[in-house]
Amino acid sequence: MTDAPRASSADDATTLDAPIDGVPTAGALTAEALTADALTSGSRRLAGQVRIVGSGLLGASIGLRLRQHGVDVILDDVSPAARSLAVDYGAGRAPAEGDDPVLVVVAVPPDVTSDIVARELDAWPEALVTDVASVKVAPLAELRARGADVSRYIGSHPMAGRERGGAVSARADLFVGRPWVIAGHDDITYRRAAAVEDLALDLGATPVEMTPEEHDAGVALVSHAPQVVASLMATRLRDAPDASLGLAGQGVRDVTRIASSDPVLWTQILGANASRVADVLRDLRADLDRVLGALEAPDAPGSRRTVAESIGAGNGGVARLPGKHGQQTQFSSVIVMVDDTPGQLARLLTEIGEIGVNLEDLRLEHSPGAQVGLAEVSIVPEQEDRLVTELEARGWTVAGAFA
């Protein structure tokens, strides 16, 4: 984008963190801390009508949140039934004569994104148009090739979603605390693109400024390639013996959680970012080949070192993933046994609060064949010993604690 960053319409002097080495980083709001109160407040930055094309999960979720802010949301969809369903859920209203949106949000599959954006640019010559597709280079290139007015277009991408799609799965809080990439380019000014930043902030998201190229490389690594890996690992489970599946714990569930995603949608996403995803997968294949060679000859010189270094490299990679609020802080985990009866988990969380320990993260795992679950709570390392001691004094069974 071609001019200096501007203050938002709420005069909050918003600034965006620069990406580091092409990896998306959450932007920092200098005048407004991203607390729960700030993220869910009723204050509104957008002024005017917002038109949303596509009433699936993302489109309907955007509409639900904006309606909470009192925004006049216009919903449109190639499927009248899908649009009516989203309207019934309260995500907006049907188009009407006299509509005059200041912002158009295109939330359609990647293979038709540029076509719909071009149509909306022509239909609403005063409006800013954005899309929320998961790739950003291809739509911009296609729009430029067809001579569209890209001075009123800026791609964006909320890093949020669910395994299920459609308006029935929409949530007004889907974007709260999540990064929202704004992919600026040389043909649009900061001032002209301001409404997209306001949109992200009104939805409770954290704006992140990147180029389209940086965005597509980033999502290939942290979203698109992981989808392929999860799906291929889950494929191994199709013909597995029931006895083997009965041993499944949280590890395999973590690895395959996203494997239930929509095949049609992901075929489009991967096709639109194919070269970048292929680069990540080639590197992964090379690592797999090294590990396979070591496992095929486990007693050969260097084999155990290869395996150890591969696992160690994974430790180093996962340690770089930002934690809560984008922090790099490493947490300790305390695993507590919880009876599978109503109110027990709530009691545990209440007592952790009474002890005065802040819960950084929580994971649950059920024990096969037993009426008990395991709650893994993440806390700062300095609080680990005190939490374990206090919980045991209150009658809880601590199954493990580790950093």
C-alpha positions as CSV (number, residue, x, y, z in Angstrom):
1,M,0.0,0.0,0.0
2,T,1.2,3.4,-0.9
3,D,0.7,5.9,1.9
4,A,1.3,6.1,5.7
5,P,-0.8,4.1,8.1
6,R,-3.8,6.0,9.3
7,A,-5.6,6.0,12.6
8,S,-8.8,4.1,12.6
9,S,-12.1,5.8,12.6
10,A,-12.2,5.3,16.3
11,D,-9.0,7.4,16.6
12,D,-7.2,4.5,18.3
13,A,-3.9,5.0,16.4
14,T,-3.7,1.4,15.4
15,T,-0.3,0.1,14.3
16,L,0.5,-3.3,12.8
17,D,3.5,-5.5,13.7
18,A,5.7,-6.3,10.7
19,P,6.0,-9.9,9.7
20,I,9.2,-11.7,10.7
21,D,10.8,-13.8,8.1
22,G,7.6,-14.2,6.2
23,V,5.8,-15.8,9.2
24,P,2.4,-14.2,10.2
25,T,2.6,-12.4,13.6
26,A,-0.3,-10.9,15.5
27,G,-0.5,-7.1,15.2
28,A,-0.3,-5.1,18.4
29,L,-2.9,-2.4,19.2
30,T,-1.0,0.5,20.8
31,A,-3.9,2.3,22.4
32,E,-6.3,-0.5,23.2
33,A,-5.2,-3.7,24.9
34,L,-6.8,-6.9,23.4
35,T,-8.5,-7.9,26.6
36,A,-11.7,-9.9,26.7
37,D,-13.7,-6.8,27.4
38,A,-12.1,-4.9,24.5
39,L,-12.7,-7.9,22.1
40,T,-16.3,-8.3,23.0
41,S,-17.3,-4.6,23.6
42,G,-20.2,-3.1,21.7
43,S,-18.1,-0.3,20.2
44,R,-18.2,-0.1,16.4
45,R,-15.7,1.2,13.9
46,L,-17.5,0.5,10.6
47,A,-20.0,3.0,9.3
48,G,-22.5,2.2,6.6
49,Q,-23.9,-1.0,5.0
50,V,-21.8,-4.1,4.6
51,R,-22.6,-6.6,1.8
52,I,-21.5,-10.2,2.3
53,V,-21.5,-12.5,-0.8
54,G,-21.4,-16.1,0.4
55,S,-23.5,-17.2,3.4
56,G,-21.4,-20.2,4.5
57,L,-19.4,-20.5,7.8
58,L,-17.2,-17.4,7.3
59,G,-19.8,-15.2,5.7
60,A,-22.5,-16.0,8.2
61,S,-20.1,-15.7,11.1
62,I,-19.1,-12.2,9.9
63,G,-22.7,-11.2,9.5
64,L,-23.7,-12.5,13.0
65,R,-20.9,-10.4,14.7
66,L,-21.6,-7.3,12.7
67,R,-25.4,-7.5,13.4
68,Q,-24.4,-7.6,17.1
69,H,-22.8,-4.2,16.5
70,G,-25.9,-2.9,14.8
71,V,-24.4,-2.9,11.3
72,D,-26.9,-3.2,8.4
73,V,-25.7,-6.5,6.8
74,I,-26.8,-7.5,3.3
75,L,-26.4,-11.2,2.5
76,D,-26.3,-12.6,-0.9
77,D,-25.5,-16.1,-2.2
78,V,-25.8,-18.1,-5.5
79,S,-28.1,-20.4,-3.5
80,P,-31.3,-18.7,-2.3
81,A,-31.8,-21.5,0.2
82,A,-28.4,-21.0,1.7
83,R,-29.0,-17.2,1.9
84,S,-32.4,-17.7,3.5
85,L,-30.9,-20.1,6.1
86,A,-28.3,-17.5,7.1
87,V,-31.0,-14.8,7.2
88,D,-33.0,-17.1,9.5
89,Y,-30.0,-17.4,11.8
90,G,-29.8,-13.6,12.1
91,A,-26.7,-13.0,10.0
92,G,-28.2,-10.3,7.9
93,R,-31.0,-9.5,5.4
94,A,-31.7,-10.2,1.8
95,P,-30.7,-7.6,-0.8
96,A,-33.1,-4.8,-1.5
97,E,-33.5,-1.9,-3.9
98,G,-31.5,1.1,-2.6
99,D,-28.7,-0.8,-1.0
100,D,-25.5,1.2,-1.0
101,P,-22.7,-0.8,0.8
102,V,-19.5,0.9,1.8
103,L,-17.8,-2.5,2.1
104,V,-18.3,-5.8,0.2
105,V,-16.9,-9.0,1.7
106,V,-16.6,-11.9,-0.7
107,A,-16.7,-15.3,1.1
108,V,-16.9,-17.8,-1.7
109,P,-14.8,-20.8,-2.7
110,P,-11.3,-20.0,-4.1
111,D,-12.0,-21.1,-7.6
112,V,-14.6,-18.4,-8.1
113,T,-13.2,-15.7,-5.8
114,S,-11.8,-13.4,-8.5
115,D,-14.9,-13.7,-10.7
116,I,-17.2,-12.6,-7.8
117,V,-14.8,-9.9,-6.7
118,A,-14.7,-8.5,-10.2
119,R,-18.5,-8.6,-10.4
120,E,-18.9,-6.8,-7.1
121,L,-16.4,-4.1,-8.1
122,D,-18.5,-3.4,-11.2
123,A,-21.8,-3.5,-9.3
124,W,-20.7,-1.2,-6.5
125,P,-18.3,1.5,-7.9
126,E,-18.0,3.4,-4.6
127,A,-17.5,0.4,-2.3
128,L,-14.3,-1.2,-1.1
129,V,-14.2,-5.0,-1.9
130,T,-12.3,-7.6,0.1
131,D,-12.3,-11.4,0.0
132,V,-11.6,-13.9,2.8
133,A,-10.2,-16.8,0.6
134,S,-7.3,-18.7,2.0
135,V,-5.0,-17.7,-0.9
136,K,-4.1,-14.1,-1.9
137,V,-1.7,-14.1,-4.8
138,A,-3.9,-15.7,-7.4
139,P,-7.1,-13.6,-7.0
140,L,-5.0,-10.3,-7.2
141,A,-3.2,-11.5,-10.3
142,E,-6.4,-12.6,-12.0
143,L,-8.1,-9.3,-11.2
144,R,-5.2,-7.4,-12.6
145,A,-5.2,-9.5,-15.8
146,R,-8.8,-8.8,-16.5
147,G,-8.4,-5.0,-15.9
148,A,-10.4,-4.8,-12.7
149,D,-10.2,-1.7,-10.5
150,V,-7.9,-3.1,-7.8
151,S,-7.5,0.4,-6.3
152,R,-10.7,-0.6,-4.5
153,Y,-9.8,-4.2,-3.8
154,I,-7.7,-5.7,-1.0
155,G,-7.5,-9.3,-0.1
156,S,-7.8,-10.5,3.5
157,H,-7.9,-13.8,5.4
158,P,-9.1,-14.5,8.9
159,M,-7.1,-17.4,10.4
160,A,-10.2,-19.0,11.9
161,G,-12.6,-21.7,11.0
162,R,-14.2,-24.9,12.1
163,E,-14.3,-28.5,10.8
164,R,-17.9,-28.1,9.8
165,G,-19.2,-25.5,7.4
166,G,-22.4,-23.7,6.5
167,A,-24.5,-21.1,8.3
168,V,-25.6,-23.8,10.8
169,S,-22.0,-23.8,12.2
170,A,-21.6,-20.0,12.2
171,R,-20.5,-18.3,15.4
172,A,-20.4,-14.6,16.2
173,D,-17.2,-15.1,18.2
174,L,-15.4,-17.2,15.5
175,F,-12.8,-14.5,14.9
176,V,-12.3,-13.2,18.4
177,G,-8.5,-13.1,19.2
178,R,-7.6,-14.6,15.9
179,P,-5.2,-13.1,13.3
180,W,-6.8,-11.4,10.3
181,V,-4.3,-11.0,7.5
182,I,-4.7,-7.8,5.4
183,A,-2.8,-8.4,2.1
184,G,-1.9,-4.9,0.9
185,H,-0.5,-4.2,-2.6
186,D,0.8,-1.2,-4.5
187,D,-2.4,-0.2,-6.2
188,I,-4.4,0.6,-3.1
189,T,-3.7,3.2,-0.3
190,Y,-3.9,2.7,3.4
191,R,-6.7,5.2,3.6
192,R,-8.8,3.4,1.0
193,A,-8.2,0.0,2.7
194,A,-9.2,1.3,6.1
195,A,-12.6,-0.3,6.2
196,V,-11.0,-3.8,6.1
197,E,-9.0,-3.1,9.2
198,D,-12.1,-1.7,10.9
199,L,-13.9,-4.9,9.9
200,A,-11.3,-7.1,11.5
201,L,-11.4,-5.0,14.7
202,D,-15.2,-5.0,14.9
203,L,-15.1,-8.8,14.6
204,G,-12.6,-9.0,17.6
205,A,-9.8,-10.1,15.4
206,T,-6.2,-8.9,15.4
207,P,-5.1,-7.3,12.1
208,V,-1.9,-8.5,10.6
209,E,-0.3,-6.8,7.6
210,M,1.4,-9.0,5.0
211,T,2.0,-9.0,1.3
212,P,0.0,-11.6,-0.7
213,E,3.3,-13.5,-1.3
214,E,4.2,-13.6,2.4
215,H,0.6,-14.7,3.2
216,D,0.5,-17.6,0.8
217,A,4.0,-18.9,1.8
218,G,2.9,-18.6,5.5
219,V,-0.3,-20.5,5.1
220,A,1.3,-23.2,3.0
221,L,3.5,-23.9,6.0
222,V,1.1,-23.5,8.9
223,S,-2.2,-24.5,7.4
224,H,-2.2,-26.1,4.0
225,A,0.6,-28.6,4.3
226,P,-0.6,-29.7,7.8
227,Q,-4.0,-30.4,6.3
228,V,-2.4,-32.9,3.8
229,V,-0.3,-34.5,6.6
230,A,-3.4,-34.9,8.9
231,S,-5.4,-36.4,6.1
232,L,-2.7,-38.8,5.0
233,M,-2.2,-39.9,8.6
234,A,-5.9,-40.4,9.1
235,T,-6.1,-42.5,6.0
236,R,-3.9,-45.1,7.7
237,L,-6.7,-45.5,10.3
238,R,-9.4,-46.6,7.8
239,D,-8.4,-50.3,7.7
240,A,-6.7,-50.5,11.1
241,P,-7.9,-53.3,13.4
242,D,-10.5,-52.2,16.0
243,A,-8.1,-53.3,18.8
244,S,-5.5,-50.9,17.5
245,L,-8.0,-48.0,17.3
246,G,-9.0,-48.8,20.9
247,L,-5.6,-47.7,22.0
248,A,-5.9,-44.3,20.5
249,G,-5.1,-41.4,22.8
250,Q,-4.7,-37.7,22.5
251,G,-1.6,-37.9,20.3
252,V,-3.3,-39.4,17.2
253,R,-6.4,-37.2,17.8
254,D,-4.2,-34.1,17.8
255,V,-2.5,-35.1,14.6
256,T,-5.7,-36.0,12.8
257,R,-8.1,-33.4,14.2
258,I,-8.4,-31.4,10.9
259,A,-8.6,-34.6,8.7
260,S,-12.5,-34.3,8.6
261,S,-12.3,-31.2,6.5
262,D,-14.3,-30.8,3.3
263,P,-12.5,-32.5,0.4
264,V,-14.0,-30.3,-2.3
265,L,-13.0,-27.1,-0.6
266,W,-9.5,-28.3,0.2
267,T,-8.9,-29.5,-3.4
268,Q,-9.5,-25.9,-4.4
269,I,-7.4,-24.4,-1.7
270,L,-4.4,-26.7,-2.4
271,G,-4.7,-26.2,-6.1
272,A,-4.6,-22.4,-5.7
273,N,-1.5,-22.6,-3.6
274,A,0.0,-25.7,-5.1
275,S,3.6,-24.7,-5.7
276,R,4.2,-23.4,-2.2
277,V,2.5,-26.4,-0.6
278,A,4.5,-28.7,-2.8
279,D,7.8,-27.0,-1.6
280,V,6.9,-27.7,2.1
281,L,5.9,-31.3,1.3
282,R,9.1,-32.0,-0.6
283,D,11.1,-30.9,2.4
284,L,8.9,-33.1,4.6
285,R,9.4,-36.0,2.2
286,A,13.2,-35.6,2.4
287,D,13.0,-35.8,6.2
288,L,10.8,-38.8,6.0
289,D,13.2,-40.6,3.6
290,R,16.0,-40.0,6.1
291,V,14.0,-41.4,9.0
292,L,12.8,-44.3,6.9
293,G,16.4,-45.1,6.0
294,A,17.3,-45.1,9.7
295,L,14.4,-47.3,10.6
296,E,15.1,-49.8,7.9
297,A,18.6,-50.3,9.3
298,P,18.2,-49.3,13.0
299,D,21.6,-50.8,14.0
300,A,23.6,-49.2,11.2
301,P,26.0,-46.5,12.3
302,G,24.3,-43.1,12.6
303,S,20.7,-44.5,12.4
304,R,19.9,-43.8,16.0
305,R,21.4,-40.3,15.7
306,T,19.2,-39.6,12.7
307,V,16.1,-40.5,14.6
308,A,17.1,-38.5,17.6
309,E,18.0,-35.5,15.6
310,S,14.7,-35.6,13.7
311,I,12.7,-35.8,17.0
312,G,14.9,-33.0,18.4
313,A,14.3,-30.8,15.4
314,G,10.6,-31.2,16.0
315,N,11.0,-30.0,19.6
316,G,12.8,-26.9,18.3
317,G,10.0,-26.2,15.7
318,V,7.1,-26.5,18.1
319,A,8.8,-24.3,20.6
320,R,8.7,-21.5,18.1
321,L,4.9,-21.6,17.8
322,P,3.4,-18.6,19.6
323,G,1.4,-19.4,22.7
324,K,-1.4,-17.4,24.4
325,H,-1.6,-13.8,23.2
326,G,1.3,-14.6,20.7
327,Q,3.8,-15.0,23.5
328,Q,6.8,-17.2,23.2
329,T,6.6,-18.3,26.8
330,Q,6.9,-22.0,27.5
331,F,4.5,-23.5,30.0
332,S,4.5,-26.5,32.4
333,S,1.8,-29.1,32.1
334,V,0.0,-30.6,35.1
335,I,-2.2,-33.7,34.4
336,V,-5.1,-34.2,36.7
337,M,-7.5,-37.2,36.9
338,V,-11.1,-36.0,36.7
339,D,-14.1,-38.3,37.3
340,D,-16.5,-38.5,34.4
341,T,-19.4,-37.1,36.3
342,P,-21.3,-33.7,36.0
343,G,-19.6,-30.8,37.6
344,Q,-16.1,-32.3,38.2
345,L,-14.3,-30.3,35.5
346,A,-16.0,-27.1,36.6
347,R,-14.9,-27.8,40.1
348,L,-11.3,-28.4,39.0
349,L,-11.2,-25.1,37.1
350,T,-12.8,-23.2,40.0
351,E,-10.3,-24.6,42.5
352,I,-7.4,-23.7,40.3
353,G,-8.7,-20.2,40.3
354,E,-9.1,-20.3,44.1
355,I,-5.5,-21.4,44.4
356,G,-4.6,-18.3,42.5
357,V,-3.0,-19.9,39.5
358,N,-3.7,-18.6,36.0
359,L,-4.7,-21.3,33.5
360,E,-2.8,-20.8,30.2
361,D,-4.3,-23.7,28.3
362,L,-6.4,-26.8,28.8
363,R,-6.7,-30.2,27.0
364,L,-9.0,-33.1,27.8
365,E,-8.4,-36.8,27.2
366,H,-10.8,-39.6,28.1
367,S,-9.4,-42.9,29.3
368,P,-10.8,-45.8,27.2
369,G,-13.0,-48.1,29.2
370,A,-12.8,-46.0,32.4
371,Q,-15.2,-43.4,33.9
372,V,-12.4,-40.9,34.2
373,G,-10.7,-38.3,32.1
374,L,-7.4,-36.6,32.1
375,A,-7.2,-32.8,32.2
376,E,-3.9,-31.4,31.1
377,V,-3.6,-27.8,32.3
378,S,-0.8,-25.5,31.2
379,I,0.6,-23.0,33.6
380,V,3.8,-20.9,34.0
381,P,6.6,-23.1,35.4
382,E,7.0,-21.0,38.6
383,Q,3.5,-22.1,39.7
384,E,3.9,-25.9,39.0
385,D,5.0,-27.1,42.5
386,R,2.4,-25.0,44.3
387,L,-0.5,-26.1,42.1
388,V,0.4,-29.8,42.4
389,T,0.7,-29.5,46.2
390,E,-2.6,-27.5,46.6
391,L,-4.5,-29.8,44.3
392,E,-3.4,-33.0,46.0
393,A,-4.3,-31.4,49.4
394,R,-7.8,-30.8,48.0
395,G,-8.1,-34.5,47.1
396,W,-7.3,-34.4,43.4
397,T,-5.1,-37.1,41.9
398,V,-2.2,-35.6,39.9
399,A,-1.1,-38.1,37.2
400,G,1.9,-36.2,36.1
401,A,3.6,-32.8,35.8
402,F,6.3,-31.8,33.3
403,A,7.8,-28.8,31.6
